Each structure stands twice: as C-alpha cells, then as structure tokens.
C-alpha cells in the first residue's frame, strides 16, 4: 500500500471486472477510498470491494446504471453523505457491440452512446460540485483506439468515444479555474475477457502488428489512469493518452 492518494475518494464506474477492476485496485493500493460501481452484477462489485479491503484498503460498492440520471444522482449523493464527496472520477463504463452500419437500429446506437458518452456527462455533472467544494479533482475517461483508426461494425462505439474525448477537452478548459483536470486514456488491444455481445476483436486491430509485440495488460491501462488521477499528473489536462504498444502513433 502506498499513501500518494490518502484522503482522496475515487469513483470508478464499470469496476466489477477487467480494466475497471484493475483501476479500482490500483487507486486503492495508493491510498484512495474507492467507490466500486457496476450496473447490475452485485457479486462482481462485492468481490472487488472484498479484494480491496482484504489488502488493507477502503472501498464501498454501488450499483447504478450510469445512463440513468436519477441513479447517478442518488449514487453521488450517497457517496457525498458517506465519504464527503468525490475527488477522482473514472468514467470507464461502456458497452461494446459489433453491428454493421446498414443493419444498425437507432435503439442500439442510442444504447451505446447513453452509457459511454451520456454517462460521462451525467457523472461529471453530479460529481464536479463536490470536487469544486473540495478544492479540485481529476476526471479520467476511458476512450479507445477504434475511434482513431476507423473500425467497421462499431460506428456507435467509435462515435461515443470520439464524443467522450471532445467532452474531456471542453471540460478541461472550463473546469481548470477550479483545479479540476480532465483527460482520456485510449487503450489499444487489451488482454481482457470479452463479453459475448462484444464479439471477436475487430479485424482492423487483430490484423495489425503491435510494435511492442503483445496486447496490453489491464495493469498497463490502470497505470496510465493512476498517473493522470494522481499528483504526478498535476500539470496534464485536456489530453488523450494512447496506451497501445505502438499500434496507433499520434
């Protein structure tokens, strides 16, 4: 356990597994009290909370659909009542689907955007007032490589992540006077357990060679998030940090 984030409260969405879980563990390991959020899987959320507390950290679980304005408001109000507010917000929750543009229904388009993009807006709107009151904070949103390289059958995912990066850039400028930094981390190919709805890795990524010769681990991604969330990243805002082993070069 480190003490770099002692006294900080971090809310991590989609934290029941994969990248979200790794981020929650990383922040807790450096002293933050972590709010582990999931949409519906209480067992997964509770398991991450138990993992953190067993290692000597502090965490609570919260079930809330980040696309639901009322649910987000209730969650953040509960965190404020229990822990005093939010210092670090990690917008990680997102859905992955693979559907061709010509077969995509508007309902599916809206479902994807409602979580990654609308959810990030709702979370920031609910959490920023407590960040202002606590003297500043950090928002880190999880984007992705697909919006930068163009990926077939995922136009809704790409659009949601492009919007997410635009939102963070705008908020970085608007919230800077309050000491709030806003950034994105854009993973490339990551070694995670893909849900059935996500399908296989898109061919545009699977067929390209990764210069570093491997997929990212979830710890590779959580390390970049930890840097942006903590004091080491105090002069970084409005950026998209690409963590992809050279798969995409800016």
C-alpha positions in Angstrom: 0.0 0.0 0.0 1.2 3.5 -0.9 -0.1 6.8 0.6 0.0 9.0 -2.5 -3.8 9.2 -2.7 -4.5 9.2 1.0 -7.7 11.2 1.8 -8.9 11.0 -1.8 -12.2 9.5 -2.8 -12.3 7.8 -6.2 -15.4 6.7 -8.0 -14.7 4.1 -10.7 -17.6 3.0 -13.0 -17.7 -0.4 -14.6 -15.3 -1.6 -12.0 -16.5 -5.1 -11.5 -14.1 -6.7 -13.9 -11.3 -6.2 -16.4 -9.9 -2.6 -16.8 -12.3 -1.1 -14.3 -11.4 -3.7 -11.6 -7.6 -3.1 -12.2 -8.1 0.7 -11.9 -10.1 0.3 -8.6 -7.3 -1.9 -7.2 -4.6 0.5 -8.3 -6.2 3.5 -6.8 -7.0 1.7 -3.6 -3.4 0.4 -3.4 -2.2 4.0 -3.4 -4.5 5.0 -0.5 -7.7 6.2 -2.1 -11.1 5.2 -0.8 -12.7 3.6 -3.8 -16.3 3.5 -4.8 -16.7 0.4 -6.9 -19.6 0.9 -9.4 -21.4 -1.7 -11.5 -24.6 -1.6 -13.4 -26.2 -4.9 -12.2 -23.6 -7.5 -11.2 -23.6 -7.1 -7.4 -21.5 -10.2 -6.9 -18.7 -8.8 -9.1 -18.8 -5.4 -7.3 -18.8 -7.1 -3.9 -15.8 -9.3 -4.9 -13.7 -6.2 -5.9 -14.7 -4.4 -2.6 -13.6 -7.6 -0.7 -10.4 -7.8 -2.6 -9.5 -4.2 -1.7 -10.4 -4.5 1.9 -8.5 -7.8 2.3 -5.4 -5.9 1.1 -5.9 -3.2 3.7 -7.6 -0.7 1.5 -11.0 1.1 1.8 -13.9 0.6 -0.6 -17.7 0.6 -0.9 -19.8 -0.9 -3.7 -22.5 1.0 -5.6 -24.9 -0.5 -8.1 -26.1 2.2 -10.6 -26.8 2.5 -14.3 -24.7 5.5 -15.4 -27.1 6.2 -18.3 -29.9 6.8 -15.7 -29.8 10.4 -14.5 -31.7 9.6 -11.3 -29.5 6.6 -10.5 -26.3 8.7 -11.0 -27.6 11.5 -8.7 -28.5 9.0 -6.0 -25.1 7.3 -6.2 -23.1 10.5 -6.0 -25.4 11.9 -3.2 -24.8 8.6 -1.2 -21.0 8.9 -1.7 -21.1 12.5 -0.5 -23.1 11.5 2.6 -20.9 8.6 3.4 -17.4 9.8 2.3 -17.7 13.6 1.9 -17.6 13.8 -1.9 -15.6 12.8 -4.9 -12.0 13.8 -5.8 -11.3 11.3 -8.6 -13.9 10.3 -11.2 -13.1 7.4 -13.6 -15.6 7.1 -16.4 -14.9 3.6 -17.5 -18.3 2.1 -18.0 -19.1 1.3 -21.6 -20.8 -1.2 -23.9 -19.3 -2.9 -27.0 -21.3 -4.2 -29.8 -20.5 -5.2 -33.4 -23.2 -4.4 -35.9 -22.8 -3.3 -39.4 -24.0 0.3 -40.1 -26.6 -0.9 -42.6 -28.2 -3.2 -40.0 -27.9 -0.9 -37.0 -31.1 0.2 -35.4 -31.4 3.6 -33.8 -32.1 2.0 -30.4 -28.8 0.2 -30.5 -27.0 3.4 -31.5 -28.6 5.3 -28.6 -27.9 2.4 -26.1 -24.1 2.6 -26.8 -23.9 6.4 -26.6 -26.1 6.5 -23.5 -23.5 4.7 -21.4 -20.1 5.9 -22.6 -21.0 9.5 -23.5 -24.2 10.4 -21.8 -23.0 8.5 -18.7 -19.8 10.5 -18.5 -21.7 13.8 -18.8 -24.2 12.7 -16.1 -21.4 11.6 -13.8 -19.3 14.8 -14.2 -22.4 16.9 -13.7 -23.2 15.1 -10.4 -19.6 14.9 -9.1 -18.0 18.2 -10.1 -19.8 20.3 -7.5 -18.1 18.3 -4.7 -14.8 18.5 -6.5 -15.1 22.3 -6.5 -16.0 22.3 -2.8 -13.0 20.0 -2.0 -10.6 22.3 -3.9 -10.1 20.4 -7.2 -10.1 16.9 -8.6 -9.4 14.7 -11.6 -11.7 13.2 -14.2 -10.3 10.4 -16.4 -12.5 8.8 -19.1 -11.7 5.6 -21.0 -11.7 6.1 -24.7 -10.2 3.7 -27.2 -8.2 3.1 -30.3 -11.1 2.3 -32.6 -12.3 5.9 -32.9 -8.8 6.9 -34.2 -8.2 4.1 -36.7 -11.7 3.6 -38.0 -13.3 0.2 -37.2 -16.1 -1.4 -39.2 -19.3 -2.6 -37.4 -18.6 -0.3 -34.4 -19.6 3.2 -35.6 -21.6 3.7 -32.5 -18.7 2.8 -30.2 -16.3 5.0 -32.2 -18.7 7.9 -32.1 -19.3 7.6 -28.4 -15.5 7.6 -27.7 -14.9 10.5 -30.0 -17.6 12.4 -28.2 -16.0 11.4 -24.9 -12.7 12.9 -25.9 -14.4 16.1 -27.0 -16.2 16.3 -23.7 -13.0 15.9 -21.7 -11.2 18.6 -23.8 -14.1 21.1 -23.3 -14.3 20.4 -19.6 -10.5 20.6 -19.2 -10.7 24.3 -20.2 -14.0 25.1 -18.4 -13.1 23.5 -15.1 -9.4 24.4 -15.0 -10.1 27.5 -12.8 -11.5 25.1 -10.2 -8.4 22.9 -10.2 -10.1 20.1 -11.9 -8.2 18.2 -14.6 -9.9 16.2 -17.3 -8.2 13.6 -19.6 -8.8 10.4 -21.6 -6.9 7.2 -21.7 -7.3 5.4 -25.0 -6.3 1.7 -24.8 -5.5 -0.4 -27.9 -5.7 -4.2 -27.9 -6.1 -5.3 -24.3 -6.0 -8.8 -22.9 -9.4 -8.9 -21.2 -12.4 -11.3 -21.1 -14.6 -10.1 -23.9 -18.4 -10.3 -23.3 -20.4 -12.3 -25.9 -22.0 -9.1 -27.2 -18.6 -7.6 -27.9 -17.7 -10.3 -30.4 -14.2 -11.0 -31.6 -11.6 -8.3 -31.7 -12.2 -6.2 -34.9 -10.1 -7.3 -37.8 -8.6 -3.8 -38.2 -6.9 -4.3 -34.9 -6.3 -8.0 -34.9 -4.5 -8.0 -38.3 -2.2 -5.1 -37.5 1.1 -5.8 -35.9 1.7 -4.3 -32.4 5.3 -2.9 -32.4 5.8 -4.0 -28.8 4.7 -7.5 -29.7 1.8 -8.1 -27.2 -1.6 -6.9 -26.1 -1.8 -4.6 -23.1 -2.4 -6.0 -19.7 -5.1 -4.3 -17.6 -2.3 -3.1 -15.4 -0.8 -1.2 -18.3 -4.0 0.7 -18.6 -4.6 1.2 -14.9 -1.0 2.6 -14.6 -1.8 5.4 -17.1 -5.1 6.2 -15.4 -3.3 6.3 -12.0 -0.8 8.8 -13.4 -3.5 11.1 -14.6 -5.6 10.8 -11.5 -2.8 11.5 -9.0 -0.3 14.3 -8.1 2.2 13.1 -10.8 -0.2 14.3 -13.5 -0.9 17.7 -11.8 0.1 19.7 -15.0 -1.7 17.4 -17.5 -5.2 18.2 -18.7 -7.2 18.1 -21.9 -5.1 15.2 -23.2 -5.8 11.8 -24.7 -3.1 9.4 -23.6 -2.7 6.4 -26.0 -1.7 3.1 -24.4 -1.5 0.7 -27.3 2.1 -0.6 -27.7 2.6 1.5 -30.9 -0.5 0.1 -32.7 -1.6 3.7 -33.3 1.0 6.5 -33.5 -0.2 10.1 -32.9 
